[in-house]
Structure formats: C-alpha cells, structure tokens
Amino acid sequence: MKYHRSSEISQADWLETQSMKYQRSSEICQSDCRFEGLVVVVVIVVVVVVVVVVVVVVVVVVVSVKVVVVVVVVVVVVVVVGLVVAAAAGAVTLVATVTASLKHTLLMGI
C-alpha cells in the first residue's frame, strides 16, 4: 500500500509539472506572437513610407514628361510595391507561425 501511495504522489507531481510547463510555454508563445505581429506592422509601415517617397520622387522628376508616362510609372511602382509588401507580410507571418510552433513543441518536450 505504501508503494501505491507514493505512486499517487509522483503522478500528482508529474501532472503539476506538466501543467506548469504548458502554462509557461503558452505565455512565451503569446509574447512571441505579440512581438511578431509588431514586426509585421513595422515592415508594412516602412514599405508604405518607401512607396510614398518613391512615388513623390518619380512625380517630381518626371513633371516635364507627359502625364501618361507619369501615371503609368506610378501605377507600376504601386503594383510592384504592393506585391512586395504582401510577400514580406506573408513571409514574416509564416516564419512567426513556424517559430512559435517549434518553441511550443520544444518547451512541451513532445
């Protein structure tokens, strides 16, 4: 009977340890997600600022050229930068998801 009682205590300790591990890994994953979300926002803001600067420079430089050329250049720049922003945000999100998943898995010891 004594062995059975110590086994129950060991199991309770093990369950408590696992619960604490899970809680800690969840906290770490949540803070990682907040940080990675901030990174995505910063990347998008930086790219938008760069696009605005490029468009202003192109318009100022090409003022003497016909309006059609300016419109075509602006449209092409906006489309290309939009694609780059989408790709960058997708890549950052993918990396953030994989990193958080790996950290969670390693912390849980699975």
N, C-alpha and C positions, 0 to 999 in steps of 0.2 A: 504494500500500500504506500510505503514511503516513496518508492520509485515513481509510482503513478502521480503522486502529489508534486514531486519535483518536475516531472514532465509537464504538468499543467502550468507551473510557474514559468518554465522555459518557453512554452508555447505563448504565454501571455507576453513575456518579454520580447519574443520574436515578433509578435503581432504589433506591439507598440513601436518597436524599432522600424518595422516596415511602414507603419503609418507616419512616423516622423520623417522617414526618407521621402515618402510620397509627397508630404506636405512641403518639405524643403524644395524638392525638385519642381513642384508646381509654382512656388514663389519665384524661383530662379527663372523658370520659363516665362512667367508673366512679366518680370522685369526685362528679360531679353526681348519679348515681343514689343513692349513699350519703346525700348531703345531702337529696335529695328524699324518700327513704324516712324519714329522721328527721323531716321536716316532716309527713308523713302521720301518723306516730306521735304527734307533739306535738298535731296537730289533733284526733285521736281522743281522746287523754287529756284535753284541755281540754274537749271536748264532753261526755265522760263525767262529769267533775267538775261541770260546769254542770247536767247532768241530775240528778245526786245532790242537789245543793243545791236545785234547783227542787222535786224530789220531797219533800225534807225540809221545805221551807218550806210547800208545799201541805198536807202532812200536819199540820204544826203549826197552820196557820191554820184548817184545816177539821176539827179534832179535835171540835169541838162539833156538827158536822153529822153526818148519818147515815153509817155505814160504807160503804154502797153508793155514795154520791156520791164519797167519798174514793177508793175502788177504781176507779171509772170515770175520775176525773180523772187518777189515777196511770197507768192503762193508756193513756189518750190521750196524756199527756205522753211516756211511754216510747216509744210508737209513732212519734210525730212527731219526737222527737229521734233515734230510730234511723234514720228516713228522712233526716234532715238529715246525720247522720254518714256514712251510705252515699253520699249525693250529694257531700258535701265530699271524702271519700276518693277517690271516682271522679274528681272534677274535678281534684284535686291530682295523681293518677296520670296522667290524660290530659295535663295541662299538662307534667308532668315528662317523659313519653314524647316528646311533640312537641318540647319544648325540647332534649332530648338528641339526638334525631334531627336537628334542624336544626343544632345545633352540630357534630355529627359530619360532616354533609354540607358545611357551610361550611369546616370545617378540612381536609377531604379535597380541597376545591376541585372537587367534582363538580357 
